[in-house]
Amino acid sequence: MDIRLLRIDDRLIHGQVATTWARATGISRIIVVSDQVASNPLQKLLLKQAAPPEIKAHVISVKKLIEIKDHPLMKDVKVLLLFTNPTDVMTIYKQGVAFDTVNIGGMKFTEGKQMVTHFVSVDQQDIEAFQYLDEQGIELEIRKVPSDRKQMVMDVLKKGNFL
């Protein structure tokens, strides 16, 4: 699997992903990785329909991604992996899915979370997952679209006294 972009964005497939990021990365497949979404047939159907017609879209569980990561049929497939949270990203890393950068596009504010930017909110579990990934040498950058200036998530967390 040729991971062209690994993105955390709880909106999943939407305009920015379906157009700007897909074009910028040259992908042929979007894979949404979420246990919750994978178990919801209606949400799966809607997400698949949101992808551009020339790009295949799939919704799978975290376990399924780990199972298929080295499958011969995935060998040269250029993919964009979409996640809703950093904990799932940490899980796949620990299970041998190789990547060196995570793009954070949006993590909405919900009860128990604190805003660190106007479109990224975190709780303690998110912070711990980001810390783990940072310790592994993974670049953790915040950008909505490719033309935005990168903000490093660890710098944002330090500046906001979240660490």
C-alpha positions in Angstrom: 0.0 0.0 0.0 1.4 3.4 -1.0 0.1 5.7 1.6 0.1 9.2 0.0 -1.7 10.9 2.9 -2.8 9.7 6.3 -5.3 12.3 7.6 -7.3 12.7 10.8 -10.5 14.5 10.0 -13.7 13.6 11.7 -15.7 14.9 8.8 -14.1 12.1 6.7 -14.9 12.4 3.0 -15.9 15.9 2.2 -15.1 18.6 -0.3 -11.5 19.3 0.8 -10.6 15.7 0.9 -12.5 14.6 -2.2 -11.1 17.4 -4.4 -8.0 19.3 -3.1 -6.2 16.5 -1.2 -7.1 13.8 -3.7 -5.6 15.9 -6.6 -2.5 17.0 -4.6 -1.6 13.4 -3.6 -2.5 11.5 -6.9 -4.4 8.8 -5.1 -6.7 6.2 -6.6 -8.3 5.1 -3.4 -9.7 6.6 -0.2 -9.9 4.3 2.7 -11.9 5.5 5.8 -10.6 3.6 8.8 -13.2 3.6 11.7 -14.8 0.8 13.6 -17.8 3.0 14.3 -18.4 4.1 10.7 -17.6 0.6 9.4 -20.5 -0.8 11.5 -23.0 1.7 10.1 -24.3 0.6 6.6 -26.0 4.0 5.8 -22.9 6.1 6.8 -20.7 3.7 4.7 -22.9 4.1 1.7 -23.0 7.9 2.0 -19.2 8.2 2.4 -18.6 6.0 -0.7 -20.9 8.3 -2.7 -19.0 11.4 -1.5 -15.8 10.3 -3.2 -15.0 11.6 -6.7 -16.1 9.2 -9.4 -12.5 8.4 -10.5 -11.5 7.4 -6.9 -12.6 4.2 -5.2 -13.8 4.7 -1.6 -13.9 2.0 1.1 -14.9 2.1 4.8 -13.2 -0.5 6.9 -12.4 -1.3 10.6 -9.0 -0.7 12.2 -8.5 -4.5 12.3 -9.3 -4.9 8.6 -6.7 -2.3 7.7 -4.1 -4.2 9.7 -5.1 -7.4 7.9 -4.8 -6.0 4.4 -1.7 -3.7 4.9 0.6 -6.2 3.2 -1.9 -7.9 0.8 -0.4 -8.3 -2.7 -3.5 -6.6 -4.2 -2.7 -3.4 -2.2 1.0 -3.3 -3.2 1.1 -0.4 -5.6 -2.3 1.2 -4.7 -2.0 4.9 -3.9 -4.2 5.6 -0.9 -5.4 8.3 1.3 -6.2 6.9 4.8 -8.8 8.8 6.7 -9.2 8.5 10.5 -11.5 10.2 13.0 -9.0 10.2 15.9 -5.2 9.8 16.7 -5.8 6.7 18.9 -6.7 4.6 15.9 -3.6 6.0 14.1 -1.4 5.0 17.0 -3.0 1.5 16.9 -2.2 0.9 13.3 1.4 2.2 13.7 1.9 -0.3 16.6 0.6 -3.1 14.4 3.2 -2.4 11.6 1.5 0.0 9.2 4.4 2.3 8.1 4.0 6.0 7.7 6.1 9.0 8.6 3.6 11.9 8.5 0.1 12.5 9.9 -2.0 15.4 8.6 -4.6 16.7 11.1 -7.4 18.4 9.3 -10.2 18.6 11.8 -11.2 17.2 15.2 -14.4 18.7 16.4 -15.2 20.1 19.8 -17.3 17.7 21.9 -17.8 17.4 25.7 -14.5 16.7 27.4 -12.3 18.2 24.7 -10.4 21.4 24.6 -9.9 23.6 21.6 -6.2 23.9 20.5 -7.0 25.6 17.2 -10.2 26.8 15.7 -10.7 23.4 14.1 -8.8 21.0 16.3 -10.0 19.9 19.8 -8.4 17.3 21.9 -8.9 15.3 25.1 -6.2 13.5 27.2 -6.4 10.3 25.1 -5.8 12.3 21.9 -2.8 14.1 23.5 -1.3 10.8 24.7 -1.7 9.3 21.2 0.0 12.4 19.6 2.8 12.1 22.2 3.4 8.5 21.3 3.5 9.2 17.6 5.8 12.2 18.1 8.2 10.0 20.2 8.3 7.6 17.2 9.5 10.4 15.0 6.2 10.8 13.1 5.6 14.3 11.8 2.3 15.6 13.1 1.1 18.6 11.1 -2.1 20.6 11.1 -3.4 21.8 7.7 -6.9 22.0 6.2 -5.7 22.1 2.6 -2.3 21.5 0.9 -1.7 25.2 0.4 -2.0 26.1 4.1 1.1 26.7 6.2 2.0 23.6 8.4 1.5 23.9 12.1 3.1 21.2 14.1 0.6 19.8 16.6 3.2 19.3 19.4 4.2 23.0 19.1 0.5 24.0 19.4 0.0 21.7 22.4 3.1 23.0 24.1 2.1 26.6 23.4 -1.4 26.1 24.8 0.0 24.3 27.9 -1.6 21.0 27.1 1.7 19.1 27.7 
